[in-house]
Amino acid sequence: LKVTVYSVSELGCDANGCNESFNFTVKNIGNGSAYNFTDYLNVTGPTTFGQSYFVSSLDAGASVYHATTMYLLNGNYDSYAFADLFNVVSESNEVNNVKAKAFCVPLSPCLGGA
């Protein structure tokens, strides 16, 4: 399994924070199907949250897309998109199971990351 794409985008702001959209894709890059694993999104900063996504089955070569929206207070953030958080699926490479992204809210002051 591999996190192939992870993005954060802004949907609208007020004086205190912004609605942020989080999207990530997990691909089964192995030769067989993967079963009963949990993907996870973790965001830490002035607002902290986590979102679990249970995947019952993912065929070899297939991908699953996860998306959520969250209101975050202004500030600096670190975030992580995980494939197979609990290492249920036996893999030869566990390093590609996470993508990290630092960002600011609002995004415009620091588009390159926090």
Rosetta blueprint (number, residue, H / E / L):
1 L L
2 K E
3 V E
4 T E
5 V E
6 Y E
7 S E
8 V E
9 S E
10 E E
11 L E
12 G E
13 C E
14 D L
15 A L
16 N L
17 G E
18 C E
19 N E
20 E E
21 S E
22 F E
23 N E
24 F E
25 T E
26 V E
27 K E
28 N L
29 I L
30 G L
31 N L
32 G L
33 S L
34 A E
35 Y E
36 N E
37 F E
38 T E
39 D E
40 Y E
41 L E
42 N E
43 V E
44 T E
45 G L
46 P L
47 T L
48 T L
49 F E
50 G E
51 Q E
52 S E
53 Y E
54 F E
55 V E
56 S E
57 S E
58 L E
59 D L
60 A L
61 G L
62 A L
63 S E
64 V E
65 Y E
66 H E
67 A E
68 T E
69 T E
70 M E
71 Y E
72 L E
73 L E
74 N L
75 G E
76 N E
77 Y E
78 D E
79 S E
80 Y E
81 A E
82 F E
83 A L
84 D L
85 L L
86 F L
87 N L
88 V L
89 V L
90 S L
91 E L
92 S L
93 N L
94 E L
95 V H
96 N H
97 N H
98 V E
99 K E
100 A E
101 K E
102 A E
103 F E
104 C E
105 V E
106 P L
107 L L
108 S H
109 P H
110 C H
111 L L
112 G L
113 G L
114 A L
